[in-house]
Amino acid sequence: MPRNPNWTREEHIVAFNLYCKIPFTKINENYPPVVELANIIGRKKGAVSYKLANFARLDPALKARNVSGLTHGAKGEEIVWNEFHGNWDQLAFESEQILARYKGVTLESEIDLSDIPELKEGKEREAIVRTRVNQSFFRKTILASYNQACCITGVQSSELLIASHIIPWAANEKERMNPQNGLCLNALHDKAFDKGLITVTPDYRVKISDQLKAKLNNESEQFFLPYENNTIVLPSRFAPNKEFLEYHSREIFKK
């Protein structure tokens, strides 16, 4: 039977999932993840690329840079966009569930649970699976938004990059999955940020704690002092929330 030309809610959700996880500049019908999703949901690759560009028209970060996707789109894109922005935790997990079902695999097979060999069935297992799935989505979204580079140093080795939470994971459950609560940092600066030894101010400048400066020597100061007062490289999407940065500067940063 011919494919229904109208996209379903589930198809919109998995398309938005991909929109979040690939760089904006990669949205084209020949980019392998676009081709893969087209094959998974049984749509033409051009149609998937077109749908991702439709989501881009709703992105305020792109609008702020006078970059836009297509000028016209469907109501389904607006509905899913608003749902994600209202509840990142629920819809990130739901999108991965739907994607796994389209692939014909289990959600657990898509994540690494090898470090928990004796995890039993039940609510504890479900909670851990959900957390792992969402953490993976958050990391992919943050790294894609920052074009796979540390926003302070420009380091591009993915093995060294961390999707850092501005408001710590344990401090605000509601904002855990919000990509505007994330920065892409290399492992060293992620640790310093987590410990409050550096911060990023609401005007996106790097500040270094006096406590850290007092401990730096001639060898280690090169990793921090050259970046003080520099403006971070802002992401193509999901710019860090200034209220979240204010929280970190006020509550976490060791002045």
PyRosetta script that sets phi, psi and omega in degrees:
from pyrosetta import init, pose_from_sequence

init()
pose = pose_from_sequence("MPRNPNWTREEHIVAFNLYCKIPFTKINENYPPVVELANIIGRKKGAVSYKLANFARLDPALKARNVSGLTHGAKGEEIVWNEFHGNWDQLAFESEQILARYKGVTLESEIDLSDIPELKEGKEREAIVRTRVNQSFFRKTILASYNQACCITGVQSSELLIASHIIPWAANEKERMNPQNGLCLNALHDKAFDKGLITVTPDYRVKISDQLKAKLNNESEQFFLPYENNTIVLPSRFAPNKEFLEYHSREIFKK")
pose.set_psi(1, 147.0)
pose.set_omega(1, 179.3)
pose.set_phi(2, -65.8)
pose.set_psi(2, 150.0)
pose.set_omega(2, -179.2)
pose.set_phi(3, -68.5)
pose.set_psi(3, 134.4)
pose.set_omega(3, 176.2)
pose.set_phi(4, -61.0)
pose.set_psi(4, 122.8)
pose.set_omega(4, -177.7)
pose.set_phi(5, -66.1)
pose.set_psi(5, -22.7)
pose.set_omega(5, 179.6)
pose.set_phi(6, -84.0)
pose.set_psi(6, 128.1)
pose.set_omega(6, 179.8)
pose.set_phi(7, -74.9)
pose.set_psi(7, 138.0)
pose.set_omega(7, 176.7)
pose.set_phi(8, -79.4)
pose.set_psi(8, 167.4)
pose.set_omega(8, 176.2)
pose.set_phi(9, -59.2)
pose.set_psi(9, -42.2)
pose.set_omega(9, -179.2)
pose.set_phi(10, -64.3)
pose.set_psi(10, -38.1)
pose.set_omega(10, 177.9)
pose.set_phi(11, -66.7)
pose.set_psi(11, -38.2)
pose.set_omega(11, 175.4)
pose.set_phi(12, -62.1)
pose.set_psi(12, -40.0)
pose.set_omega(12, -177.4)
pose.set_phi(13, -66.2)
pose.set_psi(13, -45.0)
pose.set_omega(13, -179.4)
pose.set_phi(14, -71.4)
pose.set_psi(14, -27.8)
pose.set_omega(14, 174.7)
pose.set_phi(15, -68.1)
pose.set_psi(15, -40.9)
pose.set_omega(15, 177.6)
pose.set_phi(16, -67.3)
pose.set_psi(16, -35.6)
pose.set_omega(16, 174.8)
pose.set_phi(17, -54.5)
pose.set_psi(17, -47.8)
pose.set_omega(17, 179.7)
pose.set_phi(18, -68.9)
pose.set_psi(18, -38.8)
pose.set_omega(18, 178.0)
pose.set_phi(19, -54.1)
pose.set_psi(19, -40.7)
pose.set_omega(19, -179.0)
pose.set_phi(20, -70.1)
pose.set_psi(20, -31.8)
pose.set_omega(20, -168.2)
pose.set_phi(21, -97.6)
pose.set_psi(21, -0.4)
pose.set_omega(21, 175.5)
pose.set_phi(22, -124.1)
pose.set_psi(22, 150.8)
pose.set_omega(22, 177.7)
pose.set_phi(23, -61.1)
pose.set_psi(23, 146.4)
pose.set_omega(23, -179.7)
pose.set_phi(24, -57.0)
pose.set_psi(24, -37.3)
pose.set_omega(24, -177.2)
pose.set_phi(25, -69.5)
pose.set_psi(25, -11.2)
pose.set_omega(25, -178.7)
pose.set_phi(26, -95.3)
pose.set_psi(26, 3.2)
pose.set_omega(26, -178.4)
pose.set_phi(27, -74.6)
pose.set_psi(27, 96.0)
pose.set_omega(27, 173.4)
pose.set_phi(28, -157.3)
pose.set_psi(28, 160.7)
pose.set_omega(28, -170.3)
pose.set_phi(29, -70.6)
pose.set_psi(29, -11.2)
pose.set_omega(29, -179.2)
pose.set_phi(30, -103.0)
pose.set_psi(30, -1.7)
pose.set_omega(30, 178.2)
pose.set_phi(31, -71.2)
pose.set_psi(31, 126.4)
pose.set_omega(31, -172.0)
pose.set_phi(32, -49.3)
pose.set_psi(32, -44.2)
pose.set_omega(32, 178.0)
pose.set_phi(33, -62.7)
pose.set_psi(33, -30.9)
pose.set_omega(33, 177.2)
pose.set_phi(34, -69.0)
pose.set_psi(34, -44.0)
pose.set_omega(34, 177.9)
pose.set_phi(35, -62.1)
pose.set_psi(35, -41.9)
pose.set_omega(35, -179.4)
pose.set_phi(36, -62.2)
pose.set_psi(36, -45.9)
pose.set_omega(36, -179.5)
pose.set_phi(37, -64.7)
pose.set_psi(37, -38.9)
pose.set_omega(37, 178.1)
pose.set_phi(38, -58.5)
pose.set_psi(38, -43.0)
pose.set_omega(38, 178.9)
pose.set_phi(39, -67.0)
pose.set_psi(39, -37.7)
pose.set_omega(39, -177.4)
pose.set_phi(40, -66.1)
pose.set_psi(40, -43.2)
pose.set_omega(40, -175.1)
pose.set_phi(41, -98.1)
pose.set_psi(41, 0.0)
pose.set_omega(41, 176.6)
pose.set_phi(42, 73.7)
pose.set_psi(42, 33.0)
pose.set_omega(42, 176.3)
pose.set_phi(43, -112.9)
pose.set_psi(43, 159.1)
pose.set_omega(43, 174.8)
pose.set_phi(44, -69.3)
pose.set_psi(44, 145.2)
pose.set_omega(44, -177.3)
pose.set_phi(45, -62.7)
pose.set_psi(45, -32.3)
pose.set_omega(45, 176.4)
pose.set_phi(46, -65.7)
pose.set_psi(46, -34.9)
pose.set_omega(46, 178.8)
pose.set_phi(47, -68.3)
pose.set_psi(47, -38.6)
pose.set_omega(47, 178.3)
pose.set_phi(48, -67.0)
pose.set_psi(48, -45.0)
pose.set_omega(48, 178.2)
pose.set_phi(49, -59.5)
pose.set_psi(49, -41.9)
pose.set_omega(49, 178.7)
pose.set_phi(50, -62.3)
pose.set_psi(50, -41.0)
pose.set_omega(50, -179.6)
pose.set_phi(51, -65.2)
pose.set_psi(51, -41.5)
pose.set_omega(51, 178.7)
pose.set_phi(52, -63.4)
pose.set_psi(52, -40.1)
pose.set_omega(52, 177.7)
pose.set_phi(53, -65.6)
pose.set_psi(53, -31.7)
pose.set_omega(53, 175.2)
pose.set_phi(54, -64.6)
pose.set_psi(54, -38.8)
pose.set_omega(54, 176.5)
pose.set_phi(55, -63.4)
pose.set_psi(55, -35.8)
pose.set_omega(55, -178.1)
pose.set_phi(56, -60.2)
pose.set_psi(56, -28.3)
pose.set_omega(56, -179.1)
pose.set_phi(57, -66.9)
pose.set_psi(57, -17.6)
pose.set_omega(57, -178.2)
pose.set_phi(58, -95.3)
pose.set_psi(58, -5.6)
pose.set_omega(58, -170.5)
pose.set_phi(59, -82.7)
pose.set_psi(59, 112.9)
pose.set_omega(59, -177.8)
pose.set_phi(60, -64.5)
pose.set_psi(60, -29.8)
pose.set_omega(60, 179.2)
pose.set_phi(61, -65.0)
pose.set_psi(61, -38.2)
pose.set_omega(61, 177.8)
pose.set_phi(62, -71.6)
pose.set_psi(62, -39.3)
pose.set_omega(62, 178.2)
pose.set_phi(63, -61.0)
pose.set_psi(63, -37.9)
pose.set_omega(63, -179.2)
pose.set_phi(64, -64.5)
pose.set_psi(64, -25.3)
pose.set_omega(64, 178.7)
pose.set_phi(65, -98.6)
pose.set_psi(65, 11.8)
pose.set_omega(65, -177.5)
pose.set_phi(66, 58.0)
pose.set_psi(66, 33.4)
pose.set_omega(66, 174.4)
pose.set_phi(67, -113.0)
pose.set_psi(67, 135.2)
pose.set_omega(67, -179.4)
pose.set_phi(68, -140.1)
pose.set_psi(68, 160.3)
pose.set_omega(68, 174.1)
pose.set_phi(69, -88.4)
pose.set_psi(69, -142.5)
pose.set_omega(69, 177.6)
pose.set_phi(70, -72.8)
pose.set_psi(70, 153.3)
pose.set_omega(70, -175.0)
pose.set_phi(71, -83.5)
pose.set_psi(71, -16.6)
pose.set_omega(71, -179.0)
pose.set_phi(72, -124.8)
pose.set_psi(72, 149.9)
pose.set_omega(72, 178.8)
pose.set_phi(73, -158.2)
pose.set_psi(73, -169.9)
pose.set_omega(73, -176.9)
pose.set_phi(74, -104.2)
pose.set_psi(74, 157.4)
pose.set_omega(74, 178.6)
pose.set_phi(75, -62.2)
pose.set_psi(75, -32.4)
pose.set_omega(75, -179.2)
pose.set_phi(76, -58.9)
pose.set_psi(76, -35.2)
pose.set_omega(76, 178.1)
pose.set_phi(77, -65.0)
pose.set_psi(77, -43.4)
pose.set_omega(77, 179.7)
pose.set_phi(78, -63.9)
pose.set_psi(78, -40.9)
pose.set_omega(78, -179.1)
pose.set_phi(79, -62.8)
pose.set_psi(79, -48.8)
pose.set_omega(79, -178.4)
pose.set_phi(80, -68.2)
pose.set_psi(80, -40.3)
pose.set_omega(80, 177.2)
pose.set_phi(81, -57.1)
pose.set_psi(81, -47.4)
pose.set_omega(81, -178.6)
pose.set_phi(82, -67.2)
pose.set_psi(82, -35.5)
pose.set_omega(82, 177.3)
pose.set_phi(83, -64.2)
pose.set_psi(83, -45.3)
pose.set_omega(83, -179.9)
pose.set_phi(84, -63.2)
pose.set_psi(84, -44.2)
pose.set_omega(84, -177.2)
pose.set_phi(85, -69.8)
pose.set_psi(85, -19.7)
pose.set_omega(85, 176.8)
pose.set_phi(86, -89.8)
pose.set_psi(86, -21.0)
pose.set_omega(86, -176.1)
pose.set_phi(87, -156.4)
pose.set_psi(87, 76.7)
pose.set_omega(87, -176.6)
pose.set_phi(88, -62.8)
pose.set_psi(88, -39.2)
pose.set_omega(88, -176.6)
pose.set_phi(89, -61.9)
pose.set_psi(89, -49.9)
pose.set_omega(89, -176.4)
pose.set_phi(90, -67.6)
pose.set_psi(90, -47.4)
pose.set_omega(90, -173.1)
pose.set_phi(91, -78.9)
pose.set_psi(91, -25.9)
pose.set_omega(91, 172.9)
pose.set_phi(92, -63.6)
pose.set_psi(92, -45.6)
pose.set_omega(92, 179.7)
pose.set_phi(93, -66.0)
pose.set_psi(93, -43.5)
pose.set_omega(93, -179.4)
pose.set_phi(94, -61.7)
pose.set_psi(94, -40.0)
pose.set_omega(94, -179.0)
pose.set_phi(95, -64.2)
pose.set_psi(95, -37.7)
pose.set_omega(95, 178.6)
pose.set_phi(96, -70.8)
pose.set_psi(96, -34.6)
pose.set_omega(96, 174.8)
pose.set_phi(97, -62.0)
pose.set_psi(97, -46.8)
pose.set_omega(97, -179.3)
pose.set_phi(98, -63.7)
pose.set_psi(98, -42.7)
pose.set_omega(98, -179.4)
pose.set_phi(99, -62.2)
pose.set_psi(99, -42.2)
pose.set_omega(99, 178.4)
pose.set_phi(100, -63.3)
pose.set_psi(100, -39.2)
pose.set_omega(100, 179.2)
pose.set_phi(101, -65.6)
pose.set_psi(101, -41.3)
pose.set_omega(101, 175.9)
pose.set_phi(102, -60.4)
pose.set_psi(102, -38.2)
pose.set_omega(102, -179.1)
pose.set_phi(103, -74.7)
pose.set_psi(103, -17.7)
pose.set_omega(103, -176.5)
pose.set_phi(104, 77.5)
pose.set_psi(104, 30.7)
pose.set_omega(104, 178.8)
pose.set_phi(105, -126.3)
pose.set_psi(105, 167.6)
pose.set_omega(105, 175.1)
pose.set_phi(106, -84.4)
pose.set_psi(106, 152.6)
pose.set_omega(106, 178.9)
pose.set_phi(107, -62.8)
pose.set_psi(107, -37.7)
pose.set_omega(107, -178.9)
pose.set_phi(108, -64.3)
pose.set_psi(108, -30.0)
pose.set_omega(108, 179.9)
pose.set_phi(109, -69.5)
pose.set_psi(109, -14.5)
pose.set_omega(109, -178.1)
pose.set_phi(110, -89.8)
pose.set_psi(110, -7.0)
pose.set_omega(110, -178.3)
pose.set_phi(111, -127.0)
pose.set_psi(111, 165.5)
pose.set_omega(111, -178.6)
pose.set_phi(112, -97.4)
pose.set_psi(112, 116.0)
pose.set_omega(112, 175.8)
pose.set_phi(113, -118.2)
pose.set_psi(113, 19.2)
pose.set_omega(113, -174.5)
pose.set_phi(114, -65.4)
pose.set_psi(114, -21.4)
pose.set_omega(114, 180.0)
pose.set_phi(115, -83.6)
pose.set_psi(115, -0.9)
pose.set_omega(115, 178.3)
pose.set_phi(116, -127.7)
pose.set_psi(116, 69.3)
pose.set_omega(116, -170.9)
pose.set_phi(117, -64.9)
pose.set_psi(117, -25.7)
pose.set_omega(117, -175.3)
pose.set_phi(118, -112.9)
pose.set_psi(118, 30.9)
pose.set_omega(118, 179.8)
pose.set_phi(119, -71.1)
pose.set_psi(119, 119.5)
pose.set_omega(119, -176.1)
pose.set_phi(120, -86.4)
pose.set_psi(120, 160.2)
pose.set_omega(120, 176.6)
pose.set_phi(121, -65.4)
pose.set_psi(121, 153.7)
pose.set_omega(121, 177.4)
pose.set_phi(122, 129.7)
pose.set_psi(122, -168.0)
pose.set_omega(122, -174.1)
pose.set_phi(123, -63.9)
pose.set_psi(123, -35.0)
pose.set_omega(123, 179.9)
pose.set_phi(124, -63.8)
pose.set_psi(124, -44.7)
pose.set_omega(124, 179.0)
pose.set_phi(125, -63.2)
pose.set_psi(125, -44.8)
pose.set_omega(125, 179.7)
pose.set_phi(126, -59.4)
pose.set_psi(126, -40.7)
pose.set_omega(126, -179.3)
pose.set_phi(127, -66.6)
pose.set_psi(127, -40.5)
pose.set_omega(127, 179.9)
pose.set_phi(128, -67.9)
pose.set_psi(128, -42.6)
pose.set_omega(128, 178.3)
pose.set_phi(129, -60.4)
pose.set_psi(129, -46.1)
pose.set_omega(129, -179.8)
pose.set_phi(130, -59.9)
pose.set_psi(130, -44.3)
pose.set_omega(130, -179.3)
pose.set_phi(131, -63.2)
pose.set_psi(131, -44.5)
pose.set_omega(131, -179.9)
pose.set_phi(132, -63.8)
pose.set_psi(132, -43.0)
pose.set_omega(132, 179.8)
pose.set_phi(133, -61.4)
pose.set_psi(133, -46.5)
pose.set_omega(133, -177.9)
pose.set_phi(134, -68.8)
pose.set_psi(134, -37.8)
pose.set_omega(134, 177.8)
pose.set_phi(135, -63.1)
pose.set_psi(135, -38.9)
pose.set_omega(135, 177.7)
pose.set_phi(136, -64.7)
pose.set_psi(136, -43.2)
pose.set_omega(136, 178.2)
pose.set_phi(137, -62.1)
pose.set_psi(137, -43.9)
pose.set_omega(137, -179.0)
pose.set_phi(138, -61.2)
pose.set_psi(138, -46.0)
pose.set_omega(138, -179.6)
pose.set_phi(139, -61.2)
pose.set_psi(139, -48.0)
pose.set_omega(139, -178.6)
pose.set_phi(140, -62.4)
pose.set_psi(140, -38.9)
pose.set_omega(140, -179.8)
pose.set_phi(141, -66.2)
pose.set_psi(141, -45.2)
pose.set_omega(141, -179.0)
pose.set_phi(142, -65.8)
pose.set_psi(142, -47.8)
pose.set_omega(142, -178.4)
pose.set_phi(143, -63.3)
pose.set_psi(143, -37.7)
pose.set_omega(143, 177.9)
pose.set_phi(144, -66.9)
pose.set_psi(144, -40.4)
pose.set_omega(144, -178.9)
pose.set_phi(145, -63.6)
pose.set_psi(145, -34.5)
pose.set_omega(145, -179.5)
pose.set_phi(146, -97.1)
pose.set_psi(146, 15.9)
pose.set_omega(146, 177.2)
pose.set_phi(147, 53.9)
pose.set_psi(147, 40.3)
pose.set_omega(147, 173.2)
pose.set_phi(148, 59.2)
pose.set_psi(148, 40.8)
pose.set_omega(148, -179.7)
pose.set_phi(149, -145.2)
pose.set_psi(149, 143.6)
pose.set_omega(149, 175.7)
pose.set_phi(150, -62.4)
pose.set_psi(150, 131.6)
pose.set_omega(150, -175.7)
pose.set_phi(151, -74.9)
pose.set_psi(151, -10.0)
pose.set_omega(151, 178.0)
pose.set_phi(152, -100.6)
pose.set_psi(152, -48.8)
pose.set_omega(152, -172.1)
pose.set_phi(153, -104.9)
pose.set_psi(153, -19.0)
pose.set_omega(153, -176.6)
pose.set_phi(154, 85.1)
pose.set_psi(154, 2.3)
pose.set_omega(154, 177.6)
pose.set_phi(155, -55.5)
pose.set_psi(155, 133.6)
pose.set_omega(155, -173.6)
pose.set_phi(156, -116.5)
pose.set_psi(156, 1.9)
pose.set_omega(156, 179.6)
pose.set_phi(157, -73.8)
pose.set_psi(157, 113.8)
pose.set_omega(157, -174.5)
pose.set_phi(158, -60.1)
pose.set_psi(158, -29.6)
pose.set_omega(158, 179.3)
pose.set_phi(159, -65.3)
pose.set_psi(159, -20.7)
pose.set_omega(159, -177.6)
pose.set_phi(160, -103.3)
pose.set_psi(160, 0.7)
pose.set_omega(160, -175.7)
pose.set_phi(161, -97.0)
pose.set_psi(161, 140.5)
pose.set_omega(161, -179.3)
pose.set_phi(162, -124.2)
pose.set_psi(162, 137.9)
pose.set_omega(162, 170.5)
pose.set_phi(163, -85.9)
pose.set_psi(163, 95.6)
pose.set_omega(163, -173.7)
pose.set_phi(164, -85.0)
pose.set_psi(164, 138.7)
pose.set_omega(164, 174.4)
pose.set_phi(165, -86.2)
pose.set_psi(165, 133.0)
pose.set_omega(165, 177.0)
pose.set_phi(166, -74.0)
pose.set_psi(166, -59.0)
pose.set_omega(166, 167.5)
pose.set_phi(167, -84.4)
pose.set_psi(167, 122.8)
pose.set_omega(167, -173.7)
pose.set_phi(168, -54.5)
pose.set_psi(168, 150.4)
pose.set_omega(168, 179.9)
pose.set_phi(169, -48.6)
pose.set_psi(169, -44.6)
pose.set_omega(169, -175.1)
pose.set_phi(170, -79.1)
pose.set_psi(170, -14.3)
pose.set_omega(170, -172.1)
pose.set_phi(171, -88.0)
pose.set_psi(171, -23.7)
pose.set_omega(171, -175.8)
pose.set_phi(172, -152.6)
pose.set_psi(172, 96.7)
pose.set_omega(172, -176.7)
pose.set_phi(173, -62.5)
pose.set_psi(173, -36.5)
pose.set_omega(173, -176.2)
pose.set_phi(174, -63.4)
pose.set_psi(174, -33.0)
pose.set_omega(174, -174.3)
pose.set_phi(175, -101.8)
pose.set_psi(175, 10.2)
pose.set_omega(175, -176.7)
pose.set_phi(176, -57.5)
pose.set_psi(176, -41.7)
pose.set_omega(176, -173.8)
pose.set_phi(177, -98.9)
pose.set_psi(177, -0.6)
pose.set_omega(177, -179.0)
pose.set_phi(178, -69.8)
pose.set_psi(178, 117.0)
pose.set_omega(178, -178.5)
pose.set_phi(179, -64.1)
pose.set_psi(179, -16.9)
pose.set_omega(179, 174.3)
pose.set_phi(180, -77.3)
pose.set_psi(180, -1.8)
pose.set_omega(180, 173.6)
pose.set_phi(181, -103.4)
pose.set_psi(181, 24.0)
pose.set_omega(181, -177.1)
pose.set_phi(182, -129.5)
pose.set_psi(182, 150.2)
pose.set_omega(182, 171.0)
pose.set_phi(183, -131.7)
pose.set_psi(183, 145.6)
pose.set_omega(183, 174.1)
pose.set_phi(184, -94.3)
pose.set_psi(184, 113.1)
pose.set_omega(184, -178.2)
pose.set_phi(185, -127.7)
pose.set_psi(185, 152.7)
pose.set_omega(185, 171.1)
pose.set_phi(186, -73.7)
pose.set_psi(186, 164.3)
pose.set_omega(186, -170.7)
pose.set_phi(187, -58.5)
pose.set_psi(187, -38.5)
pose.set_omega(187, -178.8)
pose.set_phi(188, -67.5)
pose.set_psi(188, -48.7)
pose.set_omega(188, -178.3)
pose.set_phi(189, -73.7)
pose.set_psi(189, -25.8)
pose.set_omega(189, 172.6)
pose.set_phi(190, -62.0)
pose.set_psi(190, -46.0)
pose.set_omega(190, -180.0)
pose.set_phi(191, -63.5)
pose.set_psi(191, -42.6)
pose.set_omega(191, 179.1)
pose.set_phi(192, -64.7)
pose.set_psi(192, -39.1)
pose.set_omega(192, 178.5)
pose.set_phi(193, -66.2)
pose.set_psi(193, -44.1)
pose.set_omega(193, -179.7)
pose.set_phi(194, -61.5)
pose.set_psi(194, -36.4)
pose.set_omega(194, -178.3)
pose.set_phi(195, -88.2)
pose.set_psi(195, 1.2)
pose.set_omega(195, 178.1)
pose.set_phi(196, 77.6)
pose.set_psi(196, 17.6)
pose.set_omega(196, 179.6)
pose.set_phi(197, -85.3)
pose.set_psi(197, -18.9)
pose.set_omega(197, 169.0)
pose.set_phi(198, -136.7)
pose.set_psi(198, 161.2)
pose.set_omega(198, 174.4)
pose.set_phi(199, -146.3)
pose.set_psi(199, 170.1)
pose.set_omega(199, 172.2)
pose.set_phi(200, -121.5)
pose.set_psi(200, 120.8)
pose.set_omega(200, -175.2)
pose.set_phi(201, -74.4)
pose.set_psi(201, 165.5)
pose.set_omega(201, 178.9)
pose.set_phi(202, -59.7)
pose.set_psi(202, -18.2)
pose.set_omega(202, 174.5)
pose.set_phi(203, -97.0)
pose.set_psi(203, 18.3)
pose.set_omega(203, 170.7)
pose.set_phi(204, 70.2)
pose.set_psi(204, 27.7)
pose.set_omega(204, 177.8)
pose.set_phi(205, -103.6)
pose.set_psi(205, 147.0)
pose.set_omega(205, -179.7)
pose.set_phi(206, -83.0)
pose.set_psi(206, 130.9)
pose.set_omega(206, 174.0)
pose.set_phi(207, -121.8)
pose.set_psi(207, 141.8)
pose.set_omega(207, -178.9)
pose.set_phi(208, -113.9)
pose.set_psi(208, 132.7)
pose.set_omega(208, -177.8)
pose.set_phi(209, -65.9)
pose.set_psi(209, 142.7)
pose.set_omega(209, 174.2)
pose.set_phi(210, -60.9)
pose.set_psi(210, -31.1)
pose.set_omega(210, 178.2)
pose.set_phi(211, -62.9)
pose.set_psi(211, -39.7)
pose.set_omega(211, 178.0)
pose.set_phi(212, -71.0)
pose.set_psi(212, -42.5)
pose.set_omega(212, -180.0)
pose.set_phi(213, -57.1)
pose.set_psi(213, -37.2)
pose.set_omega(213, -178.0)
pose.set_phi(214, -67.6)
pose.set_psi(214, -21.1)
pose.set_omega(214, -176.9)
pose.set_phi(215, -100.0)
pose.set_psi(215, -7.6)
pose.set_omega(215, -177.8)
pose.set_phi(216, -76.0)
pose.set_psi(216, 144.6)
pose.set_omega(216, 173.2)
pose.set_phi(217, -116.9)
pose.set_psi(217, -175.5)
pose.set_omega(217, -175.9)
pose.set_phi(218, -60.9)
pose.set_psi(218, -29.9)
pose.set_omega(218, -178.8)
pose.set_phi(219, -80.2)
pose.set_psi(219, -40.3)
pose.set_omega(219, -173.3)
pose.set_phi(220, -87.8)
pose.set_psi(220, -20.7)
pose.set_omega(220, -176.2)
pose.set_phi(221, -64.7)
pose.set_psi(221, -24.0)
pose.set_omega(221, -179.6)
pose.set_phi(222, -64.9)
pose.set_psi(222, -21.1)
pose.set_omega(222, -178.7)
pose.set_phi(223, -82.5)
pose.set_psi(223, -12.6)
pose.set_omega(223, -174.9)
pose.set_phi(224, -128.9)
pose.set_psi(224, -52.1)
pose.set_omega(224, -171.4)
pose.set_phi(225, -58.9)
pose.set_psi(225, -36.8)
pose.set_omega(225, 179.7)
pose.set_phi(226, -62.6)
pose.set_psi(226, -17.0)
pose.set_omega(226, -176.0)
pose.set_phi(227, -99.3)
pose.set_psi(227, -5.2)
pose.set_omega(227, -177.2)
pose.set_phi(228, -62.9)
pose.set_psi(228, 132.0)
pose.set_omega(228, -179.3)
pose.set_phi(229, 72.5)
pose.set_psi(229, 0.3)
pose.set_omega(229, 173.6)
pose.set_phi(230, -69.8)
pose.set_psi(230, 149.4)
pose.set_omega(230, 172.9)
pose.set_phi(231, -84.7)
pose.set_psi(231, 133.1)
pose.set_omega(231, 178.9)
pose.set_phi(232, -67.1)
pose.set_psi(232, 158.2)
pose.set_omega(232, 173.2)
pose.set_phi(233, -78.4)
pose.set_psi(233, 116.5)
pose.set_omega(233, -176.4)
pose.set_phi(234, -75.8)
pose.set_psi(234, 151.1)
pose.set_omega(234, -178.5)
pose.set_phi(235, -74.7)
pose.set_psi(235, 162.2)
pose.set_omega(235, 176.5)
pose.set_phi(236, -73.1)
pose.set_psi(236, -22.7)
pose.set_omega(236, 178.5)
pose.set_phi(237, -143.1)
pose.set_psi(237, 161.6)
pose.set_omega(237, 172.4)
pose.set_phi(238, 55.9)
pose.set_psi(238, 56.1)
pose.set_omega(238, 178.6)
pose.set_phi(239, -57.2)
pose.set_psi(239, 141.8)
pose.set_omega(239, -178.5)
pose.set_phi(240, -57.7)
pose.set_psi(240, 134.5)
pose.set_omega(240, -178.4)
pose.set_phi(241, -67.6)
pose.set_psi(241, 128.2)
pose.set_omega(241, -176.2)
pose.set_phi(242, -66.5)
pose.set_psi(242, -31.0)
pose.set_omega(242, 177.1)
pose.set_phi(243, -68.3)
pose.set_psi(243, -35.0)
pose.set_omega(243, 177.1)
pose.set_phi(244, -68.0)
pose.set_psi(244, -40.3)
pose.set_omega(244, 177.6)
pose.set_phi(245, -65.0)
pose.set_psi(245, -38.3)
pose.set_omega(245, 176.9)
pose.set_phi(246, -62.0)
pose.set_psi(246, -41.7)
pose.set_omega(246, 177.6)
pose.set_phi(247, -59.0)
pose.set_psi(247, -47.5)
pose.set_omega(247, -178.4)
pose.set_phi(248, -63.5)
pose.set_psi(248, -42.7)
pose.set_omega(248, -179.8)
pose.set_phi(249, -64.8)
pose.set_psi(249, -32.1)
pose.set_omega(249, -176.8)
pose.set_phi(250, -87.9)
pose.set_psi(250, -41.3)
pose.set_omega(250, -170.6)
pose.set_phi(251, -102.0)
pose.set_psi(251, -26.3)
pose.set_omega(251, -174.7)
pose.set_phi(252, -107.3)
pose.set_psi(252, -38.7)
pose.set_omega(252, -174.8)
pose.set_phi(253, -65.2)
pose.set_psi(253, 132.4)
pose.set_omega(253, 177.8)
pose.set_phi(254, -94.9)
pose.set_psi(254, 98.9)
pose.set_omega(254, -172.6)
pose.set_phi(255, -69.1)
pose.dump_pdb("model.pdb")
